[in-house]
């Protein structure tokens, strides 16, 4: 994208009173930020934005600051992703208040990969820290990108767990400009994240870590992810805001149960009572993903006893494998089987059962019903 085009996007970010949703109304109407800046005052006012905002855009306000932002961002070794960019993350583009511009240090491609957010308290117990680290590592080992906010506590544990995994990648979403890593104690962690994943922000260079920025950035954490996993969060935690945003964005919500006598367990325990998926291992997260995503992430069937040799015909060009036959024989046409009953009845380890269910589903032999129930197709 040309420097001029980026300047117009940055200019809209700098218009006071416009807001994200107002900016999207302009983009929907005019097609681009540049077209909005070249529109007549009458055309701008017809878009439903406040008159003083329309006048500011017509007067080309925001463009001077945008030029300064452009220079400062490049000095900070950051890239730009505008809303109309090919590399703009598709999941994030789905939310109604998607950022107009993302400032990125690291690999922009990682923003479009399968991701899960791990969030929680800044003052975790030893249990919470260990669980967040382990789940992040286990998911990252299966090529799930871990998204979090680079804060102290659970966020940092999630990032570090992901980085510990072989080939693990993680995304840190900042609540300030990209000229500094916040908090400062996580500066080295932020640098490591940028080397293999990405550190991002919607705030221009020079914007400090204002308290109101962090709830705003939470919608990006959930928006980049297929689901949000909460590990320890008090009653009024910002992590619960992220979970609520995830629901608004039609994302999955997961929670790790905690000690009922601990204040930090209120958040996840409350979410579970409200219908969030209880999580105690990585499979609990992955099994809620769409079938095509699960197929990429589940262990390869070469690990099972009934797998075929490399280069042989596909599983369903020949007879079923032993695993597939065992699971298929247990299922009925007229009576759905809950996942736990399959685990208890079929003498195969749970990871292989999940993989086998996926294979049968992808090949049209069974169907998954709501609530993790499975049934044979006629």
C-alpha positions as CSV (number, residue, x, y, z in Angstrom):
1,X,0.0,0.0,0.0
2,X,1.2,3.5,-0.8
3,X,2.3,5.9,1.8
4,X,-0.5,8.3,0.9
5,X,-3.1,5.6,1.3
6,X,-1.8,4.7,4.8
7,X,-1.8,8.4,5.8
8,X,-5.5,8.6,5.1
9,X,-6.2,5.6,7.3
10,X,-4.1,7.0,10.1
11,X,-5.8,10.3,9.7
12,X,-9.2,8.8,10.4
13,X,-7.8,7.3,13.6
14,X,-6.8,10.8,14.7
15,X,-10.2,12.4,14.2
16,X,-11.7,13.2,17.6
17,X,-15.3,12.2,18.0
18,X,-15.4,9.8,15.0
19,X,-14.9,6.5,16.8
20,X,-14.4,3.1,15.3
21,X,-18.0,2.5,14.3
22,X,-18.3,6.0,12.8
23,X,-15.2,5.3,10.8
24,X,-16.6,2.0,9.5
25,X,-19.8,3.8,8.4
26,X,-17.6,6.1,6.3
27,X,-15.6,3.2,4.9
28,X,-18.8,1.3,4.1
29,X,-20.2,4.3,2.3
30,X,-17.1,5.6,0.5
31,X,-15.1,2.4,0.0
32,X,-11.8,3.7,1.4
33,X,-10.3,6.2,3.8
34,X,-8.9,8.3,1.0
35,X,-12.4,8.6,-0.6
36,X,-13.8,9.8,2.7
37,X,-11.2,12.5,2.9
38,X,-12.0,13.7,-0.7
39,X,-15.8,13.7,-0.2
40,X,-17.8,16.8,0.0
41,X,-19.1,18.2,3.3
42,X,-22.7,17.3,2.3
43,X,-21.7,13.7,1.5
44,X,-19.9,13.4,4.8
45,X,-22.8,14.8,6.8
46,X,-25.1,12.3,5.1
47,X,-23.3,9.4,6.6
48,X,-24.7,9.9,10.1
49,X,-21.6,11.2,11.7
50,X,-21.7,14.4,14.0
51,X,-21.5,17.7,12.0
52,X,-18.3,18.8,13.7
53,X,-16.7,15.5,12.8
54,X,-17.7,15.8,9.2
55,X,-16.3,19.3,9.1
56,X,-13.0,18.1,10.6
57,X,-12.6,15.5,7.9
58,X,-13.6,17.9,5.2
59,X,-10.9,20.3,6.6
60,X,-8.3,17.5,6.3
61,X,-7.7,17.4,10.0
62,X,-5.8,14.4,11.3
63,X,-3.5,14.1,8.2
64,X,-0.6,16.1,9.8
65,X,-0.6,13.9,12.8
66,X,-0.9,10.9,10.5
67,X,2.3,11.9,8.7
68,X,4.1,12.1,12.0
69,X,2.7,8.7,13.0
70,X,3.9,7.2,9.8
71,X,7.5,8.4,10.4
72,X,7.5,7.4,14.1
73,X,6.1,3.9,13.4
74,X,8.7,3.1,10.8
75,X,11.4,4.3,13.1
76,X,10.0,1.9,15.7
77,X,10.5,-0.9,13.2
78,X,6.7,-1.6,12.9
79,X,4.5,-2.5,10.0
80,X,1.0,-1.2,9.2
81,X,-2.0,-3.3,8.6
82,X,-5.0,-1.3,7.4
83,X,-8.6,-2.7,7.4
84,X,-8.5,-3.2,3.7
85,X,-5.1,-5.0,3.6
86,X,-4.9,-8.5,2.3
87,X,-3.0,-9.5,5.5
88,X,-5.6,-8.1,7.9
89,X,-6.7,-11.0,10.1
90,X,-10.0,-12.3,8.7
91,X,-11.4,-13.3,12.1
92,X,-10.8,-9.8,13.5
93,X,-12.4,-8.2,10.4
94,X,-15.6,-10.0,11.4
95,X,-16.2,-8.0,14.5
96,X,-18.2,-4.8,14.2
97,X,-15.6,-2.5,15.8
98,X,-12.5,-3.9,14.1
99,X,-9.5,-1.5,14.3
100,X,-8.9,0.6,11.3
101,X,-5.1,0.2,11.6
102,X,-3.0,-2.4,13.4
103,X,0.6,-1.6,14.3
104,X,2.6,-4.8,14.1
105,X,6.1,-5.8,15.2
106,X,6.8,-9.3,14.0
107,X,5.2,-11.7,11.5
108,X,1.8,-10.4,10.2
109,X,1.0,-13.8,8.9
110,X,0.6,-15.2,12.4
111,X,-2.4,-12.9,13.0
112,X,-4.4,-15.0,10.5
113,X,-3.6,-18.4,12.0
114,X,-5.7,-20.6,14.3
115,X,-5.6,-18.9,17.7
116,X,-6.9,-19.2,21.3
117,X,-6.7,-16.4,23.9
118,X,-5.5,-17.2,27.4
119,X,-6.3,-14.5,29.9
120,X,-6.6,-14.1,33.7
121,X,-5.5,-12.3,36.8
122,X,-2.3,-10.3,37.2
123,X,-1.8,-12.0,40.7
124,X,-2.2,-15.7,40.0
125,X,-1.7,-18.6,42.4
126,X,1.0,-21.1,41.8
127,X,-1.8,-23.4,40.5
128,X,-3.1,-20.8,38.0
129,X,0.4,-20.0,36.7
130,X,1.2,-23.7,36.2
131,X,-2.1,-24.4,34.4
132,X,-1.9,-21.4,32.1
133,X,1.7,-22.2,31.2
134,X,0.9,-25.9,30.6
135,X,-2.2,-25.4,28.5
136,X,-0.5,-22.7,26.4
137,X,2.5,-25.0,25.8
138,X,0.3,-28.0,24.9
139,X,-1.9,-26.0,22.5
140,X,1.1,-24.3,20.9
141,X,2.7,-27.7,20.3
142,X,-0.3,-28.4,18.2
143,X,0.2,-25.2,16.2
144,X,-2.5,-23.2,18.0
145,X,-1.3,-19.6,18.3
146,X,-1.7,-18.2,21.9
147,X,-3.1,-14.6,22.1
148,X,-2.9,-12.6,25.3
149,X,-2.3,-9.1,26.6
150,X,1.4,-9.2,27.8
151,X,0.3,-8.2,31.3
152,X,1.8,-9.6,34.5
153,X,0.4,-12.9,35.7
154,X,-1.7,-15.3,33.6
155,X,-1.0,-13.4,30.4
156,X,2.7,-13.7,30.8
157,X,2.4,-17.4,31.7
158,X,0.4,-18.0,28.5
159,X,3.0,-16.2,26.3
160,X,5.9,-18.1,28.0
161,X,4.2,-21.5,27.7
162,X,3.7,-20.9,24.0
163,X,7.3,-19.9,23.4
164,X,8.5,-23.0,25.3
165,X,6.7,-25.3,22.8
166,X,8.6,-26.4,19.7
167,X,7.6,-24.1,16.9
168,X,5.2,-22.3,19.3
169,X,3.9,-18.9,18.4
170,X,2.1,-16.2,20.3
171,X,0.6,-12.8,19.9
172,X,0.7,-10.0,22.4
173,X,-1.9,-7.2,22.2
174,X,-0.7,-4.0,23.8
175,X,-2.9,-1.3,25.4
176,X,-0.5,1.4,24.4
177,X,1.6,2.6,21.5
178,X,4.3,0.4,20.1
179,X,7.2,2.7,21.0
180,X,7.6,0.8,24.3
181,X,6.7,-2.6,25.7
182,X,4.4,-2.5,28.7
183,X,4.9,-3.4,31.5
184,X,8.6,-2.7,31.4
185,X,9.4,-5.9,33.2
186,X,8.1,-7.8,30.2
187,X,10.3,-6.0,27.7
188,X,12.5,-9.1,27.0
189,X,9.4,-11.3,26.8
190,X,7.9,-8.9,24.2
191,X,11.1,-9.0,22.1
192,X,11.0,-12.8,22.1
193,X,7.3,-12.8,21.1
194,X,8.1,-10.5,18.2
195,X,10.8,-12.8,17.0
196,X,8.5,-15.8,16.4
197,X,5.0,-14.3,16.6
198,X,3.8,-10.7,16.8
199,X,3.4,-7.8,19.2
200,X,0.5,-5.5,18.0
201,X,-1.5,-2.5,19.0
202,X,-4.2,-0.3,17.5
203,X,-2.8,2.8,19.4
204,X,-0.4,5.1,17.5
205,X,3.2,5.7,18.7
206,X,3.3,7.9,21.8
207,X,0.0,6.8,23.3
208,X,0.7,5.7,26.8
209,X,-0.8,2.9,28.9
210,X,-3.9,4.7,29.9
211,X,-6.3,2.7,32.1
212,X,-9.2,3.1,29.6
213,X,-7.0,1.5,26.8
214,X,-7.0,-2.0,28.2
215,X,-10.7,-2.8,28.1
216,X,-10.7,-1.4,24.6
217,X,-7.8,-3.6,23.5
218,X,-9.6,-6.7,24.9
219,X,-11.9,-6.9,21.9
220,X,-8.9,-7.5,19.8
221,X,-7.6,-10.3,22.0
222,X,-11.0,-12.1,21.6
223,X,-11.5,-11.0,18.0
224,X,-8.3,-12.7,16.8
225,X,-9.2,-15.9,18.5
226,X,-11.5,-18.9,18.0
227,X,-12.1,-18.8,21.7
228,X,-11.1,-17.3,25.0
229,X,-9.8,-19.4,27.9
230,X,-10.0,-17.8,31.4
231,X,-7.6,-19.0,34.1
232,X,-8.2,-17.4,37.5
233,X,-10.0,-14.1,37.5
234,X,-11.6,-12.1,40.3
235,X,-15.2,-10.9,40.3
236,X,-14.5,-7.6,38.6
237,X,-11.6,-8.8,36.4
238,X,-10.9,-7.4,33.0
239,X,-10.7,-11.0,31.9
240,X,-14.4,-11.3,32.3
241,X,-14.8,-8.3,30.0
242,X,-12.8,-10.3,27.4
243,X,-15.0,-13.3,28.0
244,X,-18.2,-11.2,27.5
245,X,-16.7,-9.7,24.3
246,X,-16.0,-13.2,23.1
247,X,-19.6,-14.2,23.5
248,X,-20.7,-11.0,21.7
249,X,-18.3,-11.9,18.8
250,X,-19.7,-15.5,18.6
251,X,-16.5,-17.0,19.9
252,X,-16.2,-19.9,22.3
253,X,-15.6,-19.3,26.0
254,X,-13.5,-21.7,28.1
255,X,-12.6,-21.7,31.8
256,X,-10.3,-23.6,34.2
257,X,-12.2,-24.5,37.4
258,X,-10.6,-23.3,40.7
259,X,-10.8,-23.6,44.4
260,X,-14.2,-22.3,45.5
261,X,-12.6,-20.6,48.6
262,X,-10.3,-18.5,46.4
263,X,-11.4,-15.0,45.2
264,X,-9.4,-15.6,42.0
265,X,-11.6,-18.6,41.2
266,X,-14.8,-16.6,41.1
267,X,-14.5,-15.6,37.4
268,X,-13.8,-19.0,35.8
269,X,-16.2,-20.8,38.2
270,X,-19.0,-18.3,37.4
271,X,-18.4,-18.7,33.7
272,X,-18.7,-22.5,33.9
273,X,-22.0,-22.1,35.7
274,X,-23.1,-19.8,32.9
275,X,-22.2,-22.4,30.3
276,X,-18.5,-21.9,29.5
277,X,-16.7,-25.1,28.6
278,X,-14.7,-26.5,31.6
279,X,-11.1,-27.1,30.6
280,X,-8.5,-29.3,32.3
281,X,-6.5,-30.3,29.2
282,X,-5.8,-29.0,25.7
283,X,-8.2,-31.5,24.0
284,X,-11.1,-29.7,25.8
285,X,-10.3,-26.6,23.8
286,X,-9.5,-28.2,20.4
287,X,-12.6,-30.4,20.3
288,X,-14.9,-27.3,20.2
289,X,-13.2,-26.0,17.0
290,X,-14.9,-26.4,13.6
291,X,-14.2,-29.8,12.0
292,X,-11.8,-28.5,9.4
293,X,-9.7,-26.8,12.0
294,X,-9.7,-29.9,14.3
295,X,-8.6,-32.0,11.4
296,X,-5.4,-29.9,11.1
297,X,-4.7,-29.9,14.8
298,X,-5.5,-33.3,16.2
299,X,-2.7,-35.9,16.4
300,X,-2.1,-37.6,13.0
301,X,-3.8,-41.0,12.7
302,X,-0.4,-42.5,12.0
303,X,0.0,-42.7,15.8
304,X,-2.9,-45.1,16.1
305,X,-2.7,-48.9,15.7
306,X,-4.9,-49.0,12.7
307,X,-3.1,-46.3,10.7
308,X,-2.0,-47.0,7.2
309,X,1.5,-47.0,5.6
310,X,2.6,-43.8,3.9
311,X,1.5,-43.8,0.3
312,X,-1.3,-46.3,0.8
313,X,-4.9,-45.5,-0.4
314,X,-6.9,-43.3,1.9
315,X,-8.7,-44.8,5.0
316,X,-12.1,-44.8,3.3
317,X,-11.0,-46.3,0.0
318,X,-10.4,-49.5,2.1
319,X,-12.1,-51.0,5.1
320,X,-12.3,-49.0,8.3
321,X,-9.4,-49.1,10.7
322,X,-9.7,-50.9,14.0
323,X,-10.3,-47.6,15.8
324,X,-12.9,-46.4,13.4
325,X,-14.8,-49.7,13.5
326,X,-14.8,-49.7,17.3
327,X,-16.2,-46.2,17.6
328,X,-18.6,-46.6,14.7
329,X,-20.0,-49.9,16.2
330,X,-20.7,-48.2,19.5
331,X,-22.7,-45.4,18.0
332,X,-26.4,-45.8,17.2
333,X,-28.7,-44.2,14.5
334,X,-31.5,-43.5,17.0
335,X,-29.7,-42.7,20.2
336,X,-27.0,-39.9,20.5
337,X,-24.0,-40.8,22.5
338,X,-22.3,-38.2,24.7
339,X,-18.5,-37.9,24.4
340,X,-17.9,-39.1,27.9
341,X,-19.9,-42.3,27.4
342,X,-17.8,-43.0,24.3
343,X,-14.6,-42.5,26.3
344,X,-15.9,-44.9,28.9
345,X,-17.2,-47.6,26.5
346,X,-14.5,-47.8,23.8
347,X,-11.1,-49.2,24.8
348,X,-9.1,-46.5,23.0
349,X,-7.2,-43.5,24.5
350,X,-9.3,-40.3,24.4
351,X,-7.0,-38.5,21.9
352,X,-7.4,-41.4,19.4
353,X,-11.2,-41.4,20.0
354,X,-11.4,-37.7,19.2
355,X,-9.3,-38.2,16.1
356,X,-11.5,-41.1,15.0
357,X,-14.7,-39.2,15.6
358,X,-13.3,-36.5,13.4
359,X,-12.4,-38.9,10.6
360,X,-15.8,-40.5,10.7
361,X,-17.5,-37.1,10.7
362,X,-15.4,-35.7,7.9
363,X,-16.3,-38.8,5.8
364,X,-20.0,-38.5,6.4
365,X,-20.5,-41.6,8.5
366,X,-21.5,-39.9,11.7
367,X,-22.9,-36.5,12.8
368,X,-22.1,-34.3,15.8
369,X,-25.1,-32.9,17.6
370,X,-25.1,-30.0,20.1
371,X,-23.5,-30.7,23.5
372,X,-20.8,-33.1,22.1
373,X,-23.2,-35.8,21.3
374,X,-22.6,-38.1,18.3
375,X,-25.0,-40.2,16.2
376,X,-24.6,-42.5,13.1
377,X,-26.0,-41.2,9.9
378,X,-28.6,-43.3,8.1
